[in-house]
């Protein structure tokens, strides 16, 4: 039998669409019939996901309303990263995450669903009020903040403690190195690689011993990618340092000085290992300053294969997009690799967020996958990250039950692990303010 091309095309798209339509078994949320007629009551899973106090494993500082860092207005909350092309901000209003997120924020604030209505509510309420509203609604028990992004009029770590039971600091290693170089310039010092390394290591040790930080973080991905030269020499690092200082102006960035970056990264790993501190590694996507082709976590395998760092504990940030399958594989074969799905949630479409987290769990052990918001600048990014993560985790675990991968009781425990317990264990969070679910 012969069918016209147009008819065949119609049939093709009709069949293809079935793959992305909601599974009919998923439509009834609280009760589903499994193969064989057994009924599944999902109310316990729903209740667990909605009521658990979550641990945000990675975020950034909130800034004042009049900060120059948010000159693009509230729309900037829906762009990717703290730094964005100003001309691209207007286009964010046509993204799926903006349209969904604006409705969610308007519902939280009780305003009309419009950018103008939300912005007016924010202006009248003030930064403290909306921060309190957003973080309370998000139900955090702990927030870990990387305060290494230099933003105008940012609120410091202590300020955030007014709004959540526990706030931990994550130290961005490259920014620490840059700050030390800047301070050296102010008093006329001339660094050598030995004096600079000694100062860097000493400063790192001092904040760890003082219990000021809960983890280290590297954004080596932004400085040329996550493939580390394990054989970088002191001579190469010193030449790189000389180049930094030759034409240095404040603020100093090590962006184009890869030998020094790799050298310091290895120094940082030694410190992390000696104090049993986890190291966060930026992988996956980020703002426009990142070369995405070099941030695939597979490029990090040389470090994972090196026996010197086999006991280091790494968490790949933003692992769920666009390299979720690669990250899932690494977490399944390397004991020291853990995964974080922040930023992909809430920046992607709902379909994208669910697919990304499902991909992580394709191979990765459940107790290696962790929630974070990667929130920054705007209190609403904390709320949206938490709200969407709850929805996604419920959807993914519900489908795992339907597919027979998990028992309902196992899905409930998995929700507790992913949203809170994994991070508490991984970061060794100990606080009277946190109740382990």
Wavefront OBJ file of the C-alpha trace (Angstrom):
o trace
v 0.000 0.000 0.000
v 1.375 3.413 -0.935
v 0.920 6.488 1.212
v 1.688 10.047 0.198
v 4.747 11.699 1.733
v 2.570 14.221 3.569
v 0.487 11.411 5.074
v 3.617 9.548 6.169
v 4.950 12.728 7.741
v 1.686 13.232 9.610
v 1.825 9.688 10.967
v 5.502 10.134 11.943
v 4.829 13.263 13.981
v 1.738 11.726 15.545
v 3.734 8.724 16.717
v 6.693 10.869 17.813
v 4.426 13.068 19.890
v 3.339 10.072 21.922
v 6.878 9.821 23.308
v 6.640 13.228 24.906
v 3.023 13.196 26.016
v 2.413 12.481 29.716
v 2.216 8.782 30.438
v -1.495 8.019 30.947
v -0.557 6.175 34.130
v 1.023 9.375 35.449
v -2.100 11.487 35.154
v -3.648 10.187 38.368
v -1.219 11.485 40.958
v -2.400 9.944 44.193
v -3.328 6.455 42.985
v -1.966 4.433 40.075
v -2.653 0.939 38.832
v 0.467 -1.105 38.228
v 0.844 -4.096 35.954
v -1.122 -6.893 37.557
v -3.702 -4.551 39.071
v -1.804 -3.541 42.219
v -2.628 0.002 43.275
v 0.100 2.454 44.213
v -0.692 5.265 46.637
v 1.736 8.103 45.969
v 0.503 10.377 48.736
v 3.420 9.514 51.037
v 5.953 10.325 48.330
v 4.134 13.557 47.535
v 4.024 14.546 51.204
v 7.717 13.758 51.715
v 8.808 15.830 48.725
v 6.585 18.776 49.621
v 7.336 18.932 53.351
v 11.004 18.025 53.656
v 13.379 20.843 54.622
v 15.913 20.876 51.817
v 19.683 21.448 51.873
v 20.890 23.781 49.137
v 24.388 22.557 48.332
v 25.440 25.454 46.124
v 24.292 29.066 45.765
v 25.529 32.651 45.729
v 24.939 35.959 47.502
v 21.782 38.021 47.246
v 22.406 41.673 46.314
v 20.687 44.980 47.084
v 17.947 46.297 44.804
v 20.134 49.158 43.582
v 23.134 46.961 42.776
v 24.815 47.665 39.464
v 25.029 43.897 39.051
v 21.302 43.761 38.259
v 20.994 46.704 35.925
v 18.829 44.540 33.667
v 16.017 44.395 36.223
v 14.098 41.377 37.495
v 14.208 39.692 34.070
v 17.887 39.056 34.773
v 16.821 36.419 37.307
v 15.825 34.219 34.384
v 19.108 34.402 32.490
v 21.915 31.870 32.897
v 24.575 33.020 35.361
v 25.379 36.265 37.083
v 26.950 37.777 33.956
v 24.911 38.098 30.802
v 24.986 40.024 27.565
v 22.755 43.082 28.261
v 21.208 42.796 24.815
v 20.189 39.206 25.568
v 18.204 40.042 28.704
v 15.132 41.212 26.808
v 14.947 37.897 24.953
v 14.747 36.031 28.268
v 11.105 37.096 28.525
v 10.207 34.654 25.757
v 11.879 31.652 27.434
v 9.801 28.867 28.939
v 11.505 29.242 32.314
v 10.571 32.932 32.441
v 6.929 32.327 31.631
v 6.665 29.514 34.167
v 8.763 31.301 36.783
v 6.893 34.591 36.531
v 3.607 32.802 37.240
v 5.172 31.002 40.213
v 6.558 34.221 41.703
v 3.339 36.135 41.097
v 1.408 33.382 42.873
v 3.838 33.495 45.810
v 3.503 37.274 46.116
v -0.221 37.405 45.375
v 0.215 39.831 42.498
v -1.059 39.895 38.944
v 0.910 37.731 36.547
v 2.951 40.454 34.913
v 6.527 41.609 35.076
v 5.385 45.073 36.118
v 3.208 43.693 38.922
v 6.000 41.559 40.360
v 8.571 44.357 40.087
v 6.251 46.787 41.892
v 5.684 44.281 44.699
v 9.418 43.807 45.058
v 10.053 47.562 45.173
v 7.377 48.223 47.795
v 8.269 45.213 49.976
v 12.048 45.667 50.116
v 14.895 43.160 49.921
v 14.599 41.823 53.492
v 10.885 41.139 53.175
v 11.013 39.322 49.858
v 14.079 37.342 50.943
v 12.204 36.201 54.029
v 9.165 35.284 51.925
v 11.138 33.367 49.317
v 13.417 31.427 51.655
v 10.617 30.574 54.053
v 8.442 29.277 51.219
v 11.394 27.264 49.881
v 11.739 25.441 53.238
v 15.509 25.371 53.559
v 17.251 23.831 56.516
v 20.665 24.832 55.147
v 22.182 26.917 52.365
v 25.797 26.716 51.215
v 27.036 29.918 49.575
v 29.976 30.452 47.241
v 30.768 34.101 47.936
v 33.534 34.278 45.336
v 31.546 36.268 42.776
v 32.382 39.938 43.033
v 29.033 41.749 42.795
v 28.120 45.332 43.590
v 26.327 45.803 46.941
v 26.102 42.134 47.713
v 24.915 40.950 51.107
v 27.561 38.949 52.940
v 27.257 35.482 54.466
v 26.181 36.746 57.880
v 23.206 38.626 56.420
v 21.793 35.433 54.908
v 21.775 33.780 58.330
v 18.771 35.933 59.217
v 16.595 33.890 56.862
v 17.547 30.218 57.180
v 18.659 27.911 60.034
v 22.150 27.189 58.715
v 24.404 28.963 56.216
v 27.786 27.541 55.238
v 30.506 29.206 53.215
v 32.121 27.681 50.121
v 35.549 29.109 49.274
v 36.268 29.710 45.586
v 39.968 28.912 45.290
v 40.793 30.898 42.152
v 39.270 34.052 43.613
v 41.306 33.628 46.810
v 44.471 33.478 44.701
v 43.469 36.599 42.800
v 42.737 38.512 46.003
v 46.153 37.612 47.403
v 47.806 38.908 44.239
v 45.854 42.156 44.520
v 46.912 42.640 48.125
v 50.520 42.015 47.176
v 50.387 44.780 44.619
v 49.057 47.262 47.147
v 52.162 47.067 49.355
v 54.689 46.852 46.552
v 55.543 43.195 47.028
v 57.130 41.270 44.189
v 55.839 37.705 44.238
v 57.845 34.612 43.420
v 56.081 31.316 42.884
v 57.408 30.093 46.234
v 56.318 33.145 48.239
v 52.961 33.292 46.510
v 52.252 29.575 46.965
v 53.274 29.741 50.618
v 50.914 32.663 51.213
v 48.093 30.981 49.313
v 48.415 27.675 51.182
v 48.751 29.470 54.522
v 45.599 31.496 53.910
v 43.695 28.418 52.806
v 44.752 26.488 55.879
v 43.848 29.355 58.212
v 40.216 29.618 57.063
v 39.840 25.842 57.239
v 41.280 25.587 60.744
v 39.033 28.467 61.834
v 36.074 26.441 60.519
v 35.015 29.343 58.308
v 34.257 27.139 55.293
v 32.431 23.923 54.558
v 33.898 23.146 51.122
v 36.302 24.342 48.451
v 35.249 25.152 44.911
v 37.107 25.493 41.630
v 35.912 27.274 38.509
v 38.847 26.006 36.494
v 36.251 25.343 33.770
v 36.083 29.105 33.217
v 39.881 29.339 32.957
v 40.248 27.034 29.971
v 38.320 23.895 30.861
v 38.319 21.041 33.365
v 41.192 19.092 31.802
v 44.022 19.559 34.306
v 47.702 19.366 33.434
v 48.941 17.070 36.178
v 52.543 17.570 35.082
v 52.641 21.358 35.261
v 56.020 22.424 36.667
v 56.956 25.089 39.149
v 58.982 26.795 36.417
v 55.948 26.951 34.144
v 53.815 28.271 36.979
v 56.393 30.944 37.813
v 56.510 32.139 34.220
v 52.723 32.286 34.230
v 52.824 34.288 37.471
v 55.317 36.706 35.939
v 52.942 37.291 33.045
v 50.107 37.980 35.452
v 52.113 40.604 37.316
v 53.654 42.287 34.274
v 50.511 44.118 33.225
v 48.333 43.584 36.275
v 45.472 45.953 37.037
v 42.860 45.504 39.718
v 40.831 43.390 39.884
v 43.201 40.621 38.827
v 41.846 37.589 36.995
v 43.849 34.476 36.147
v 41.714 33.862 33.073
v 44.508 33.495 30.514
v 47.223 32.041 32.735
v 46.498 28.337 32.671
v 49.799 27.006 34.007
v 49.394 28.984 37.220
v 45.736 27.968 37.463
v 46.582 24.257 37.162
v 49.464 24.569 39.605
v 47.241 26.207 42.224
v 44.451 23.725 41.565
v 46.766 20.853 42.485
v 47.895 22.721 45.592
v 44.222 23.131 46.531
v 43.560 19.420 46.090
v 46.384 18.607 48.486
v 44.826 20.894 51.088
v 41.326 19.490 50.531
v 42.698 15.983 50.913
v 44.616 16.737 54.095
v 41.531 18.247 55.783
v 38.979 15.898 54.188
v 37.120 18.807 52.634
v 35.008 18.232 49.525
v 35.888 20.056 46.311
v 33.143 21.430 44.102
v 33.993 21.460 40.396
v 32.052 23.579 37.951
v 31.069 21.410 34.996
v 28.320 21.660 32.431
v 26.857 24.961 31.385
v 27.153 28.418 32.864
v 27.168 32.021 31.724
v 28.695 33.407 28.543
v 32.241 33.487 29.963
v 32.392 29.678 29.812
v 33.641 27.569 26.908
v 31.050 24.801 27.073
v 33.058 22.441 24.870
v 35.740 22.270 27.566
v 33.484 21.843 30.597
v 32.453 18.243 29.917
v 33.272 16.326 33.124
v 34.882 13.571 31.063
v 37.844 15.939 30.631
v 38.429 15.637 34.376
v 39.264 11.941 34.211
v 43.032 12.462 34.449
v 42.552 13.737 38.009
v 40.162 10.937 38.908
v 42.648 8.355 37.620
v 45.577 9.810 39.566
v 46.210 7.764 42.706
v 47.275 10.886 44.599
v 43.696 12.174 44.494
v 41.758 8.930 44.785
v 40.560 9.922 48.255
v 39.458 13.437 47.272
v 35.700 13.962 47.327
v 34.439 15.795 44.253
v 30.987 17.057 43.410
v 30.339 18.075 39.815
v 28.141 21.155 39.822
v 25.467 21.616 37.137
v 26.122 17.999 36.185
v 22.626 17.512 34.807
v 23.040 19.643 31.675
v 24.168 19.137 28.985
v 26.497 16.327 30.099
v 24.133 14.412 32.364
v 24.875 11.010 30.813
v 28.623 11.577 31.036
v 28.335 12.705 34.656
v 26.124 9.730 35.486
v 28.746 7.394 34.070
v 31.574 8.979 36.065
v 29.603 8.785 39.308
v 28.965 5.094 38.659
v 32.614 4.135 38.118
v 34.526 6.518 40.412
v 33.828 6.323 44.118
v 34.892 9.915 44.734
v 32.454 11.529 42.257
v 29.122 13.033 43.344
v 26.637 15.018 41.261
v 24.686 18.249 41.710
v 21.774 19.268 39.471
v 21.614 22.983 40.287
v 21.151 25.620 37.563
v 19.552 23.164 35.135
v 16.728 23.498 37.639
v 15.010 25.947 37.226
v 16.597 27.276 34.012
v 15.344 24.540 31.676
v 11.809 23.745 30.546
v 9.923 21.280 32.722
v 10.543 18.539 30.174
v 14.237 19.463 30.099
v 14.567 19.445 33.887
v 12.877 16.066 34.266
v 14.898 14.544 31.437
v 18.169 15.862 32.876
v 17.594 14.410 36.339
v 16.360 11.128 34.874
v 19.589 10.939 32.889
v 21.620 11.434 36.072
v 19.879 8.472 37.669
v 20.409 6.300 34.613
v 23.667 5.036 36.123
v 24.527 7.233 39.113
v 23.776 5.826 42.574
v 20.916 7.668 44.280
v 23.083 8.550 47.261
v 25.459 10.470 44.974
v 22.889 12.881 43.497
v 22.236 16.164 45.307
v 19.920 19.134 45.106
v 21.054 22.723 44.835
v 19.583 25.923 43.436
v 22.725 27.697 42.177
v 20.659 30.738 43.126
v 22.270 34.143 42.804
v 21.525 37.836 43.202
v 17.714 37.500 43.467
v 15.870 35.841 46.402
v 13.386 34.474 43.887
v 16.054 32.253 42.337
v 16.287 30.386 45.650
v 12.523 29.900 45.739
v 12.205 28.823 42.118
v 15.143 26.439 42.410
v 13.605 24.720 45.417
v 10.031 24.691 44.090
v 10.968 23.249 40.706
v 13.362 20.733 42.242
v 10.580 19.323 44.411
v 8.333 18.978 41.366
v 11.062 17.340 39.298
v 12.211 14.936 42.018
v 8.623 13.828 42.610
v 8.054 13.291 38.886
v 11.291 11.348 38.393
v 10.793 9.105 41.431
v 7.110 8.548 40.617
v 8.073 7.359 37.145
v 10.768 5.132 38.638
v 8.051 3.459 40.698
v 5.792 3.092 37.670
v 8.635 1.593 35.660
v 9.439 -0.866 38.414
v 12.874 0.565 39.214
v 11.876 1.523 42.754
v 9.415 0.402 45.365
v 7.354 3.219 46.801
v 9.167 2.934 50.130
v 12.500 3.187 48.291
v 11.308 6.261 46.388
v 10.417 7.990 49.657
v 13.905 7.328 51.014
v 15.440 8.460 47.713
v 13.589 11.772 47.952
v 15.018 12.354 51.421
v 18.502 11.493 50.168
v 18.452 13.677 47.072
v 16.853 16.725 48.691
v 18.700 16.716 52.013
v 20.490 13.698 53.447
v 23.116 13.245 50.727
v 24.313 16.827 51.153
v 24.314 16.585 54.951
v 26.538 13.522 54.756
v 28.752 14.736 51.915
v 29.465 18.162 53.423
v 29.441 16.762 56.981
v 26.992 19.397 58.125
v 26.619 19.329 61.868
v 24.231 21.814 63.420
v 21.620 21.801 66.143
v 19.420 23.742 63.732
v 19.231 20.900 61.217
v 17.062 17.857 61.648
v 18.140 14.972 59.445
v 14.999 13.607 57.753
l 1 2 3 4 5 6 7 8 9 10 11 12 13 14 15 16 17 18 19 20 21 22 23 24 25 26 27 28 29 30 31 32 33 34 35 36 37 38 39 40 41 42 43 44 45 46 47 48 49 50 51 52 53 54 55 56 57 58 59 60 61 62 63 64 65 66 67 68 69 70 71 72 73 74 75 76 77 78 79 80 81 82 83 84 85 86 87 88 89 90 91 92 93 94 95 96 97 98 99 100 101 102 103 104 105 106 107 108 109 110 111 112 113 114 115 116 117 118 119 120 121 122 123 124 125 126 127 128 129 130 131 132 133 134 135 136 137 138 139 140 141 142 143 144 145 146 147 148 149 150 151 152 153 154 155 156 157 158 159 160 161 162 163 164 165 166 167 168 169 170 171 172 173 174 175 176 177 178 179 180 181 182 183 184 185 186 187 188 189 190 191 192 193 194 195 196 197 198 199 200 201 202 203 204 205 206 207 208 209 210 211 212 213 214 215 216 217 218 219 220 221 222 223 224 225 226 227 228 229 230 231 232 233 234 235 236 237 238 239 240 241 242 243 244 245 246 247 248 249 250 251 252 253 254 255 256 257 258 259 260 261 262 263 264 265 266 267 268 269 270 271 272 273 274 275 276 277 278 279 280 281 282 283 284 285 286 287 288 289 290 291 292 293 294 295 296 297 298 299 300 301 302 303 304 305 306 307 308 309 310 311 312 313 314 315 316 317 318 319 320 321 322 323 324 325 326 327 328 329 330 331 332 333 334 335 336 337 338 339 340 341 342 343 344 345 346 347 348 349 350 351 352 353 354 355 356 357 358 359 360 361 362 363 364 365 366 367 368 369 370 371 372 373 374 375 376 377 378 379 380 381 382 383 384 385 386 387 388 389 390 391 392 393 394 395 396 397 398 399 400 401 402 403 404 405 406 407 408 409 410 411 412 413 414 415 416 417 418 419 420 421 422 423 424 425 426 427 428 429 430 431 432 433 434 435 436 437
